[in-house]
Amino acid sequence: MAAPAKRIDGIDFWRGFGLLTIFIDHVPENVFQHVTQQNFGFSDAAELFVFLSGVSVAVAYGTRFFDGETVGAIRAVLRRAFTIYWVQILISLLIIAIFVGAAALWKENDLLEDADVVVSNPLQTTAAILALLHQLENANILPLYIVLLLMTPLLLALARRDDRLMLAASAGIYLAARAFSLNLPTWPVEGTWFFNPIAWQLIFAVGIFAGRRLKRGGIAYDARLFAACLAIVALAAEVRTDAFGFASGLWQHAHGVLDCGKTDLGFARLVHFLALAYIVYHSGLTGLMRRTRAFLPLCLMGRYGLPVFATGTVLSAMGEVVETRSEAFTHQLGFGAAIVVGGILMHYLVARGLAAWRDKSRAQQSMMNPAHTLQMAAPLSLRKSAIVLRPGTSRPVSQIYPARQSYARVAVMQSGQDWRDDDRHRSLDVSS
């Protein structure tokens, strides 16, 4: 059996950072939006989310896949995809309920803009939501991740032969998607997916490639490549900020020339993010952040990425609803900031509560294991025989310590290993 994958706190930290950035960018009209990544370059937190998804897949499932547990690894990936699927459905239904309820309460038909198709034809639209063919605004990145997980066995099979073969195949698919406008359709509203999985799979594959390197000692440093990445990031920041305010209209003009589209993962976005990721990895920024007080809370939120993301998505929808009543507040700027601060606190409380619940479950399990180990260590004849509890009474040992169905797990536990290997691997997933 493959050794359980160890958590990499740097992945958890940047995942938590990315989740909070997505939340801030989605909450309408708040001052924090002006300092997020999208204001200083061509890429944003979406690239970080998908890239770390690939890294986590390589660390969590790739180890098992390459160590001969191919079937088990694929089964774990499919289970994870199904978990994310039902969370996506739950998020969509909650957002619809929020908007429909607020529209009925305040008699604001404008609130039905994102849910009018549901109201007009609920059965058809519900079926489309279940098929991931109808996706609500700000709730469309999980369907992308589900498709990427379904592609994972193929990418890992190519990587088992050669990582460069996997990247070459992924790049070929990306170029074909861009050249022939390949994308998945939406229904009943005609259109295509906002996040084109046929194009975005490239950055996911790059994440798998990087995750494989992390398991082998890290990504090599090259001074010339590092200097080139610095130049790319600096140039992007200058263009995106209109030369920091000294060249008005620079970004508007460059945006029409550069390939910065989000739906099909524009080439400028891809290059900028990869350059930024290389700089962050080799600059020691993660180590510096490890010394700050924000590191552990962000790690905790990143560790429980799926419930934290779901929380942020629902809160941002509630923020949009509240924004329609913003005229009732005299300090709208402060109100928007309060929503963000309160939302971040809610993210942390959700992660903290889940961590406490998991610790309690593990403590209860550890209390049960010694008794089961004692029973399995006893001779079979003793397990079946009756023992005296007190004068005049007797019960079989099997009734005192009921046997579990799986004895293989006990054998693993007795050898000093944790039999919850699958749970450890799954906990490294970006959406765990």
Summary of the structure (lengths in Angstrom):
residues: 432
radius of gyration: 25.2
end to end distance: 22.5
largest distance: 95.2
contacts: 1343
relative contact order: 0.15
helix: 72%
strand: 3%
